[in-house]
């Protein structure tokens, strides 16, 4: 009986040590992943990487992870061929399978949200406009045009939408005060635009976009998402 108690005590102690070791290992892995992500994206602040599931060491040996969560600020994206800096970006990767020498991974499913500041969105419009929040999930675009020797400035409330999983479309609901022939077309040339978003990992696409007070919220998702170093 005493021997059994001693054996149980040893098992409990070893289990505790392994648990501590497992937590130390996952902490080191998260830190290394965050360092690499910061360097690759040129971030000014350290991103957050969380590897879910227990035990970590078993997942590491199998090359399969239940869930990996990412959070960062200032990551780069390419919109309409121009680089923009994102605000907050968060992502959840589920069923991550590592391949090769940890140079490639495939997530069974992935979902995330990124905030595009309005001043960054204005950069890709290719027009001299200002963009801000228009209320009710829409944006306000303000631009000026020359017509019959007059400079006419109009602000329009625009709907923003996702097209074909890789394009953001901005279109004015209406152009106010179309008193001049051809004014609406000129204003729309300034305020309406479509821009493709490139550089996504294979399998990831834009699911939804919506205007918020502090920027355009872009939701992405996909299956069998390929991540390569």
GUSE-874858 format. One line per field, with one value per atom (N, C-alpha, C): x, y, z; atom name; residue number from 1; residue in one letter. Coordinates in steps of 0.1 Angstrom, whole numbers, plus 2048, in hexadecimal, padded with zeros to 3 digits. Layout:
BEGIN
px = (X	...)
py = (Y	...)
pz = (Z	...)
atomo = (CA	...)
num = (NUM	...)
residuo = (A	...)
% end
This chain:
BEGIN
px = (808	800	809	813	81C	823	827	82D	824	817	80E	80D	80D	80C	818	824	830	830	82B	82A	821	815	80C	812	819	820	82A	832	83B	834	829	822	81D	817	812	81D	828	834	839	83B	83F	835	828	81E	81F	821	822	82E	839	845	843	83D	83A	831	827	81E	825	82E	836	83F	845	84E	846	839	831	82E	82A	827	833	83F	84B	84E	84B	84E	844	837	82E	831	835	838	844	84E	85A	856	84D	849	841	838	830	839	843	84C	854	859	861	858	84B	842	83F	83E	83B	847	853	85F	860	85D	85E	854	848	83D	83F	845	848	853	85D	867	862	85A	855	84C	844	83A	83F	84B	851	848	843	83B	843	83D	843	840	836	832	832	835	835	827	824	817	815	809	805	802	808	806	802	7F7	7F2	7F0	7F7	7F5	7EC	7E0	7D6	7D8	7D1	7D2	7DC	7DA	7E3	7E4	7EF	7FC	802	80A	811	81B	823	82E	829	81E	818	814	80E	80A	817	821	82D	833	834	83A	831	824	81B	81B	81F	81E	810	808	7FA	7F5	7EF	7EB	7DC	7D5	7C7	7C3	7CA	7C6	7D2	7D3	7DE	7D7	7D8	7D2	7DD	7DA	7E3	7DD	7E4	7DF	7EB	7E9	7F4	7EF	7F7	7F4	7FF	7FB	804	809	802	806	803	80B	809	800	7F8	7EF	7F1	7EE	7EF	7E0	7DC	7CF	7D0	7CB	7CC	7DB	7E3	7F1	7F9	7F3	7FA	7FA	805	807	800	7F8	7F1	7F4	7F4	7F7	7E9	7E7	7DB	7DB	7D0	7CF	7CF	7C6	7C6	7C3	7CA	7C7	7C7	7BC	7BB	7B8	7BC	7B9	7B9	7B1	7B0	7B2	7BC	7BF	7BC	7B4	7B0	7B5	7B9	7BE	7CA	7D4	7E0	7EA	7ED	7F6	803	80E	81B	821	827	82E	83C	844	852	85A	864	86C	866	859	852	852	852	852	845	83C	82F	824	819	80E	801	7F8	7EA	7E0	7D8	7CD	7C0	7BA	7AD	7A3	7A2	79A	7A1	79E	7A4	799	79A	791	798	795	79C	795	799	794	7A0	79F	7AA	7A3	7A9	7A3	7AC	7A6	7AD	7AA	7B3	7B0	7AC	7A3	79E	7A8	7B2	7BD	7C5	7C6	7CD	7C4	7B7	7AE	7AD	7AE	7AE	7BA	7C5	7D2	7CF	7C7	7C5	7B9	7B3	7A8	7AC	7B9	7BF	7B8	7B1	7AB	7AE	7AD	7B0	7A3	7A1	795	798	78F	790	785	788	77F	77D	771	76E	762	75E	752	746	73C	730	724	726	71B	713	70D	704	70C	719	720	725	725	729	734	73B	746	741	748	746	752	750	75B	759	763	762	76D	769	772	76D	776	773	775	76D	76E	76D	772	771	767	75D	752	74E	74F	74C	753	760	768	766	75E	75B	760	765	769	75E	759	74E	752	74F	752	746	747	73B	740	738	739	72E	732	728	729	71E	71D	71E	728	72B	729	725	724	731	737	743	740	745	742	74D	74C	756	752	75B	757	761	75B	763	76E	76D	776	784	786	794	793	787	786	77D	781	779	773	766	75E	758	75B	755	74C	73F	736	72D	72B	722	714	70C	6FE	6F7	6FB	6F5	6FF	6FE	706	6FD	6FE	6F5	6F7	6EC	6ED	6F2	6EC	6F1	6EB	6ED	6E7	6EE	6FA	701	701	6FF	700	70E	70F	71C	722	71C	723	724	719	719	724	726	731	73E	740	74D	750	746	747	74A	743	745	753	759	766	770	76D	775	772	765	761	75F	75C	75A	766	769	775	774	77B	77D	78C	790	79E	7A0	7A9	7AB	7B5	7B3	7BC	7C4	7D1	7DA	7E3	7EA	7F3	7ED	7E0	7DA	7E1	7E2	7E6	7DB	7E0	7D7	7CB	7BF	7B4	7AC	7B2	7AC	7A5	799	792	78B	787	77F	771	76C	75E	754	759	750	758	752	759	74D	751	748	74F	749	74F	74C	756	755	75A	758	75C	76C	773	782	789	781	787	77E	783	77B	77F	775	777	776	780	781	782	778	778	77C	785	78A	788	788	786	789	78B	78D	790	792	795	7A2	7A9	7B6	7BF	7C1	7C8	7D7	7DF	7ED	7F5	7FE	807	815	81D	82B	834	840	84A	851)
py = (7F4	800	80D	80C	818	819	80E	80E	815	812	817	826	82B	839	840	83A	840	841	836	836	841	842	84D	85B	85C	869	86C	862	864	868	861	864	872	877	884	88F	88C	895	896	88B	88A	891	88F	895	8A4	8A9	8B7	8BD	8B6	8BA	8BB	8B1	8B0	8BC	8BF	8C9	8D7	8D9	8E5	8E6	8DB	8DA	8DD	8D8	8DA	8E9	8EF	8FD	906	902	909	908	8FC	8F9	902	902	909	918	91D	92B	92F	926	928	928	91F	91E	92A	92F	93B	947	948	954	953	948	946	94A	945	948	957	95D	96C	973	96F	976	975	969	968	970	970	977	986	98B	999	99D	995	997	997	98D	98B	996	99C	9A6	9B4	9B5	9C2	9CA	9C3	9C9	9D0	9DB	9E3	9DE	9D6	9D0	9C1	9BA	9AB	9A6	99D	997	98C	988	97E	971	966	959	94F	949	93F	932	928	91A	913	90F	909	8FA	8F3	8E5	8E0	8D4	8CE	8BF	8B9	8BF	8C5	8CF	8D5	8CC	8C5	8BD	8B2	8AC	8A2	8A7	8B3	8BA	8BD	8C2	8C5	8B9	8AE	8A1	89C	89E	899	8A3	8AF	8BA	8BE	8BD	8C1	8C8	8D4	8DD	8DF	8DE	8E0	8EE	8F8	906	910	919	923	931	93A	947	952	95B	966	974	97D	98B	994	99E	9A8	9B5	9BF	9CC	9D1	9D7	9DD	9D3	9C8	9BF	9C5	9C1	9C7	9BE	9C5	9BE	9C6	9BF	9C5	9C7	9D3	9D7	9DF	9DA	9E2	9E4	9DA	9DC	9E4	9EB	9F3	9ED	9EF	9EA	9F3	9ED	9F5	9EE	9F6	9F0	9EE	9E3	9DF	9E4	9E6	9E8	9DA	9D7	9CA	9BF	9B4	9A8	99C	994	988	97C	971	965	958	94F	942	937	92F	924	917	90E	902	8F6	8EC	8DF	8E2	8E8	8EC	8E0	8DC	8D1	8D7	8D3	8D8	8CE	8D3	8CB	8CF	8C6	8C9	8CC	8D4	8D8	8E4	8E3	8EF	8FB	8F9	904	906	8FD	8FD	8F8	8FE	8F9	8FB	8F2	8F3	8F3	8FD	8FE	8F8	8EF	8EA	8F5	8FE	90A	916	921	92E	939	942	94E	959	965	971	97D	988	995	9A0	9A9	9B3	9C1	9CB	9D8	9E1	9E6	9EF	9FE	A05	A13	A1B	A25	A2C	A34	A39	A40	A37	A2A	A20	A1C	A1B	A18	A23	A30	A3B	A3A	A35	A34	A2B	A22	A19	A1D	A28	A2C	A32	A36	A3C	A4A	A50	A5D	A65	A72	A7B	A7C	A72	A72	A6F	A73	A6F	A65	A5C	A51	A50	A4F	A4E	A46	A44	A3C	A44	A3E	A45	A41	A38	A33	A28	A20	A15	A0B	A08	9FE	A03	A10	A15	A1F	A23	A2C	A39	A44	A51	A54	A57	A5B	A69	A71	A7F	A82	A88	A8B	A97	A9D	AA9	AA6	AAD	AAC	ABA	ABB	AC7	AC6	ACF	ACE	ADC	ADF	AEC	AF7	AF4	AFF	B00	AF8	AF8	AEC	AEE	AE3	ADF	AD3	ACE	AC3	AC4	ABA	AB3	AA6	A9E	A94	A91	A86	A7C	A70	A65	A5A	A55	A49	A3D	A34	A29	A1B	A12	A04	9FD	9F6	9EE	9DF	9D8	9C9	9C1	9B4	9AB	9A4	9A3	99E	992	987	97B	977	97A	975	97C	985	98C	99A	9A0	9AE	9B6	9C2	9CC	9D6	9D8	9E1	9EC	9F9	A05	A0C	A0E	A14	A1D	A2A	A33	A2F	A30	A2D	A37	A43	A4D	A5A	A62	A6E	A7A	A81	A8C	A98	A9F	AAC	AAA	AA1	A9F	AAA	AB6	AC1	AC3	ABE	AC0	AB3	AB4	AA8	AA2	A95	A8F	A8F	A96	A97	A8A	A82	A75	A6C	A6C	A63	A68	A75	A7A	A77	A79	A76	A68	A5F	A51	A4D	A53	A50	A53	A5C	A5F	A56	A53	A4D	A3E	A39	A2A	A23	A18	A10	A02	9F9	9EB	9E8	9E1	9DE	9CF	9C8	9BA	9BA	9B0	9AE	9A1	9A3	997	994	988	984	97B	977	96E	960	959	94B	943	939	931	92B	92D	927	931	93E	948	952	957	961	96A	976	980	97B	97A	976	982	98C	997	9A4	9B0	9BC	9C5	9CD	9D7	9E3	9EE	9FA	9FB	A00	A02	A10	A15	A23	A25	A1B	A1C	A15	A11	A0B	A01	9FC	9F2	9E4	9DC	9CF	9C5	9BD	9B3	9A5	99D	990	986	97D	973	965	95B	94D	944	937	92D	920	916	908	904	8FB	8F6	902	90B	917	914	917	913	91F	91D	927	922	92B	927	932	92D	937	93D)
pz = (800	800	800	809	809	7FB	7F5	7E8	7DE	7DE	7D5	7D7	7E4	7E6	7E1	7E3	7DE	7CF	7C8	7BA	7B5	7BB	7B8	7BA	7C4	7C7	7BC	7B8	7AD	7A0	79D	791	791	79C	79E	79C	7A2	7A1	793	78D	77F	776	778	770	771	77D	780	779	779	772	763	75E	750	74B	754	751	751	75B	75B	74F	74B	73F	733	732	727	725	730	730	72D	731	72E	71F	719	70B	703	706	6FE	6FF	70B	70C	703	702	6FA	6EB	6E7	6D9	6D5	6DE	6DB	6DA	6E2	6E2	6D5	6D1	6C4	6B8	6B8	6AD	6AC	6B8	6B8	6B3	6B7	6B2	6A3	69D	68F	687	68D	687	687	692	693	689	687	67D	66F	66C	65E	65A	664	661	663	669	66C	676	681	68B	695	69A	6A4	6B2	6B3	6C0	6BF	6CA	6CA	6C8	6BF	6BD	6C8	6C9	6D3	6CB	6D0	6CA	6D6	6D4	6DF	6D8	6DD	6D9	6E3	6DE	6E7	6E8	6F1	6F2	6FC	701	70B	709	70A	70C	6FF	700	6F4	6EE	6F7	6F2	6E9	6EC	6E4	6D6	6D6	6CA	6C1	6C8	6C1	6BB	6C2	6BC	6B0	6B1	6A6	69B	69D	693	690	69A	699	6A5	6A3	6AE	6AD	6B9	6B9	6B4	6BA	6B7	6B9	6B0	6B2	6B0	6BA	6B9	6B7	6AE	6AB	6AE	6B3	6B4	6B2	6A9	6A7	6A2	6A2	69D	694	688	67F	674	672	667	65A	650	642	63A	631	628	61A	60F	602	5FD	5FB	5F6	5E9	5DE	5D2	5CE	5D1	5CE	5D7	5E1	5EA	5F8	5FF	60C	616	61F	62A	637	641	64F	656	65B	662	671	676	684	68B	694	69A	691	692	68A	694	693	69C	693	696	68E	697	694	69A	690	692	689	690	68A	690	688	68F	689	680	686	67F	67D	671	66E	668	66F	66B	661	656	64C	64A	645	643	64F	64E	65A	660	664	66A	661	654	64A	644	646	640	649	64A	653	64B	64E	648	654	654	65E	658	65F	65A	658	662	660	666	661	666	665	66F	66F	676	671	677	673	67A	677	678	66E	66E	66C	673	672	669	65E	655	659	65E	661	655	657	64B	643	64A	643	63A	63E	636	62A	62C	621	617	61B	612	608	60D	605	5F8	5F9	5EE	5E5	5E8	5DF	5D2	5D2	5C6	5C2	5CC	5CA	5D6	5D5	5E0	5E8	5F1	5F9	607	610	61E	621	62A	62D	63C	641	64F	651	65E	661	65E	657	653	65B	665	66E	667	670	66C	663	666	65F	651	64F	642	643	638	639	632	635	62E	626	61A	611	60C	60D	609	5FE	5F3	5E8	5E1	5D9	5D1	5C2	5B9	5AB	5A5	599	591	587	586	57C	578	56B	566	56D	570	577	585	58B	599	5A0	5AD	5B5	5BE	5BC	5C4	5CD	5DA	5E3	5E8	5E9	5ED	5F7	601	60A	608	607	604	60E	611	61A	611	614	60B	612	60A	60F	60B	614	611	612	609	608	603	605	601	5F4	5EA	5DD	5D9	5D6	5D1	5DB	5E8	5F2	5F2	5E9	5E8	5E4	5E5	5E0	5EA	5EC	5F4	5EB	5EC	5E3	5EC	5E7	5EE	5E4	5E7	5DD	5E5	5E0	5E6	5E4	5EF	5EE	5E5	5E6	5DD	5DD	5D3	5D2	5D4	5DF	5E2	5D9	5D6	5CF	5C0	5B9	5AB	5A2	5A5	59D	590	58F	582	57A	56D	565	565	567	568	575	57F	58C	594	593	59A	595	588	582	587	587	58B	59A	5A2	5B1	5B3	5AC	5AE	5A9	59F	59B	5A7	5B0	5BB	5C7	5C9	5D6	5D5	5C9	5C8	5C3	5C9	5C5	5C9	5C2	5C6	5C6	5D1	5D2	5D6	5CF	5D3	5DF	5E7	5F3	5F0	5EF	5EB	5F7	5F5	5FF	60A	608	612	611	61C	61B	612	60B	603	60B	607	60E	616	618	620	617	61A	612	61B	615	61D	61E	62A	62C	62E	634	637	63A	636	63A	640	649	64F	655	653	659	668	66F	67E	680	68C	68F	68E	690	690	684	67A	66E	668	65C	655	65A	65F	665	65A	657	64D	653	651	656	64B	64F	645	64B	642	647	63B	63F	635	63A	631	635	62E	634	62E	62B	634	632	633	629	629	62E	637	63D	63A	634	631	636	63A	63F	634)
atomo = (N	CA	C	N	CA	C	N	CA	C	N	CA	C	N	CA	C	N	CA	C	N	CA	C	N	CA	C	N	CA	C	N	CA	C	N	CA	C	N	CA	C	N	CA	C	N	CA	C	N	CA	C	N	CA	C	N	CA	C	N	CA	C	N	CA	C	N	CA	C	N	CA	C	N	CA	C	N	CA	C	N	CA	C	N	CA	C	N	CA	C	N	CA	C	N	CA	C	N	CA	C	N	CA	C	N	CA	C	N	CA	C	N	CA	C	N	CA	C	N	CA	C	N	CA	C	N	CA	C	N	CA	C	N	CA	C	N	CA	C	N	CA	C	N	CA	C	N	CA	C	N	CA	C	N	CA	C	N	CA	C	N	CA	C	N	CA	C	N	CA	C	N	CA	C	N	CA	C	N	CA	C	N	CA	C	N	CA	C	N	CA	C	N	CA	C	N	CA	C	N	CA	C	N	CA	C	N	CA	C	N	CA	C	N	CA	C	N	CA	C	N	CA	C	N	CA	C	N	CA	C	N	CA	C	N	CA	C	N	CA	C	N	CA	C	N	CA	C	N	CA	C	N	CA	C	N	CA	C	N	CA	C	N	CA	C	N	CA	C	N	CA	C	N	CA	C	N	CA	C	N	CA	C	N	CA	C	N	CA	C	N	CA	C	N	CA	C	N	CA	C	N	CA	C	N	CA	C	N	CA	C	N	CA	C	N	CA	C	N	CA	C	N	CA	C	N	CA	C	N	CA	C	N	CA	C	N	CA	C	N	CA	C	N	CA	C	N	CA	C	N	CA	C	N	CA	C	N	CA	C	N	CA	C	N	CA	C	N	CA	C	N	CA	C	N	CA	C	N	CA	C	N	CA	C	N	CA	C	N	CA	C	N	CA	C	N	CA	C	N	CA	C	N	CA	C	N	CA	C	N	CA	C	N	CA	C	N	CA	C	N	CA	C	N	CA	C	N	CA	C	N	CA	C	N	CA	C	N	CA	C	N	CA	C	N	CA	C	N	CA	C	N	CA	C	N	CA	C	N	CA	C	N	CA	C	N	CA	C	N	CA	C	N	CA	C	N	CA	C	N	CA	C	N	CA	C	N	CA	C	N	CA	C	N	CA	C	N	CA	C	N	CA	C	N	CA	C	N	CA	C	N	CA	C	N	CA	C	N	CA	C	N	CA	C	N	CA	C	N	CA	C	N	CA	C	N	CA	C	N	CA	C	N	CA	C	N	CA	C	N	CA	C	N	CA	C	N	CA	C	N	CA	C	N	CA	C	N	CA	C	N	CA	C	N	CA	C	N	CA	C	N	CA	C	N	CA	C	N	CA	C	N	CA	C	N	CA	C	N	CA	C	N	CA	C	N	CA	C	N	CA	C	N	CA	C	N	CA	C	N	CA	C	N	CA	C	N	CA	C	N	CA	C	N	CA	C	N	CA	C	N	CA	C	N	CA	C	N	CA	C	N	CA	C	N	CA	C	N	CA	C	N	CA	C	N	CA	C	N	CA	C	N	CA	C	N	CA	C	N	CA	C	N	CA	C	N	CA	C	N	CA	C	N	CA	C	N	CA	C	N	CA	C	N	CA	C	N	CA	C	N	CA	C	N	CA	C	N	CA	C	N	CA	C	N	CA	C	N	CA	C	N	CA	C	N	CA	C	N	CA	C	N	CA	C	N	CA	C	N	CA	C	N	CA	C	N	CA	C	N	CA	C	N	CA	C	N	CA	C	N	CA	C	N	CA	C	N	CA	C	N	CA	C	N	CA	C	N	CA	C	N	CA	C	N	CA	C	N	CA	C)
num = (1	1	1	2	2	2	3	3	3	4	4	4	5	5	5	6	6	6	7	7	7	8	8	8	9	9	9	10	10	10	11	11	11	12	12	12	13	13	13	14	14	14	15	15	15	16	16	16	17	17	17	18	18	18	19	19	19	20	20	20	21	21	21	22	22	22	23	23	23	24	24	24	25	25	25	26	26	26	27	27	27	28	28	28	29	29	29	30	30	30	31	31	31	32	32	32	33	33	33	34	34	34	35	35	35	36	36	36	37	37	37	38	38	38	39	39	39	40	40	40	41	41	41	42	42	42	43	43	43	44	44	44	45	45	45	46	46	46	47	47	47	48	48	48	49	49	49	50	50	50	51	51	51	52	52	52	53	53	53	54	54	54	55	55	55	56	56	56	57	57	57	58	58	58	59	59	59	60	60	60	61	61	61	62	62	62	63	63	63	64	64	64	65	65	65	66	66	66	67	67	67	68	68	68	69	69	69	70	70	70	71	71	71	72	72	72	73	73	73	74	74	74	75	75	75	76	76	76	77	77	77	78	78	78	79	79	79	80	80	80	81	81	81	82	82	82	83	83	83	84	84	84	85	85	85	86	86	86	87	87	87	88	88	88	89	89	89	90	90	90	91	91	91	92	92	92	93	93	93	94	94	94	95	95	95	96	96	96	97	97	97	98	98	98	99	99	99	100	100	100	101	101	101	102	102	102	103	103	103	104	104	104	105	105	105	106	106	106	107	107	107	108	108	108	109	109	109	110	110	110	111	111	111	112	112	112	113	113	113	114	114	114	115	115	115	116	116	116	117	117	117	118	118	118	119	119	119	120	120	120	121	121	121	122	122	122	123	123	123	124	124	124	125	125	125	126	126	126	127	127	127	128	128	128	129	129	129	130	130	130	131	131	131	132	132	132	133	133	133	134	134	134	135	135	135	136	136	136	137	137	137	138	138	138	139	139	139	140	140	140	141	141	141	142	142	142	143	143	143	144	144	144	145	145	145	146	146	146	147	147	147	148	148	148	149	149	149	150	150	150	151	151	151	152	152	152	153	153	153	154	154	154	155	155	155	156	156	156	157	157	157	158	158	158	159	159	159	160	160	160	161	161	161	162	162	162	163	163	163	164	164	164	165	165	165	166	166	166	167	167	167	168	168	168	169	169	169	170	170	170	171	171	171	172	172	172	173	173	173	174	174	174	175	175	175	176	176	176	177	177	177	178	178	178	179	179	179	180	180	180	181	181	181	182	182	182	183	183	183	184	184	184	185	185	185	186	186	186	187	187	187	188	188	188	189	189	189	190	190	190	191	191	191	192	192	192	193	193	193	194	194	194	195	195	195	196	196	196	197	197	197	198	198	198	199	199	199	200	200	200	201	201	201	202	202	202	203	203	203	204	204	204	205	205	205	206	206	206	207	207	207	208	208	208	209	209	209	210	210	210	211	211	211	212	212	212	213	213	213	214	214	214	215	215	215	216	216	216	217	217	217	218	218	218	219	219	219	220	220	220	221	221	221	222	222	222	223	223	223	224	224	224	225	225	225	226	226	226	227	227	227	228	228	228	229	229	229)
residuo = (X	X	X	X	X	X	X	X	X	X	X	X	X	X	X	X	X	X	X	X	X	X	X	X	X	X	X	X	X	X	X	X	X	X	X	X	X	X	X	X	X	X	X	X	X	X	X	X	X	X	X	X	X	X	X	X	X	X	X	X	X	X	X	X	X	X	X	X	X	X	X	X	X	X	X	X	X	X	X	X	X	X	X	X	X	X	X	X	X	X	X	X	X	X	X	X	X	X	X	X	X	X	X	X	X	X	X	X	X	X	X	X	X	X	X	X	X	X	X	X	X	X	X	X	X	X	X	X	X	X	X	X	X	X	X	X	X	X	X	X	X	X	X	X	X	X	X	X	X	X	X	X	X	X	X	X	X	X	X	X	X	X	X	X	X	X	X	X	X	X	X	X	X	X	X	X	X	X	X	X	X	X	X	X	X	X	X	X	X	X	X	X	X	X	X	X	X	X	X	X	X	X	X	X	X	X	X	X	X	X	X	X	X	X	X	X	X	X	X	X	X	X	X	X	X	X	X	X	X	X	X	X	X	X	X	X	X	X	X	X	X	X	X	X	X	X	X	X	X	X	X	X	X	X	X	X	X	X	X	X	X	X	X	X	X	X	X	X	X	X	X	X	X	X	X	X	X	X	X	X	X	X	X	X	X	X	X	X	X	X	X	X	X	X	X	X	X	X	X	X	X	X	X	X	X	X	X	X	X	X	X	X	X	X	X	X	X	X	X	X	X	X	X	X	X	X	X	X	X	X	X	X	X	X	X	X	X	X	X	X	X	X	X	X	X	X	X	X	X	X	X	X	X	X	X	X	X	X	X	X	X	X	X	X	X	X	X	X	X	X	X	X	X	X	X	X	X	X	X	X	X	X	X	X	X	X	X	X	X	X	X	X	X	X	X	X	X	X	X	X	X	X	X	X	X	X	X	X	X	X	X	X	X	X	X	X	X	X	X	X	X	X	X	X	X	X	X	X	X	X	X	X	X	X	X	X	X	X	X	X	X	X	X	X	X	X	X	X	X	X	X	X	X	X	X	X	X	X	X	X	X	X	X	X	X	X	X	X	X	X	X	X	X	X	X	X	X	X	X	X	X	X	X	X	X	X	X	X	X	X	X	X	X	X	X	X	X	X	X	X	X	X	X	X	X	X	X	X	X	X	X	X	X	X	X	X	X	X	X	X	X	X	X	X	X	X	X	X	X	X	X	X	X	X	X	X	X	X	X	X	X	X	X	X	X	X	X	X	X	X	X	X	X	X	X	X	X	X	X	X	X	X	X	X	X	X	X	X	X	X	X	X	X	X	X	X	X	X	X	X	X	X	X	X	X	X	X	X	X	X	X	X	X	X	X	X	X	X	X	X	X	X	X	X	X	X	X	X	X	X	X	X	X	X	X	X	X	X	X	X	X	X	X	X	X	X	X	X	X	X	X	X	X	X	X	X	X	X	X	X	X	X	X	X	X	X	X	X	X	X	X	X	X	X	X	X	X	X	X	X	X	X	X	X	X	X	X	X	X	X	X	X	X	X	X	X	X	X	X	X	X	X	X	X	X	X	X)
% end
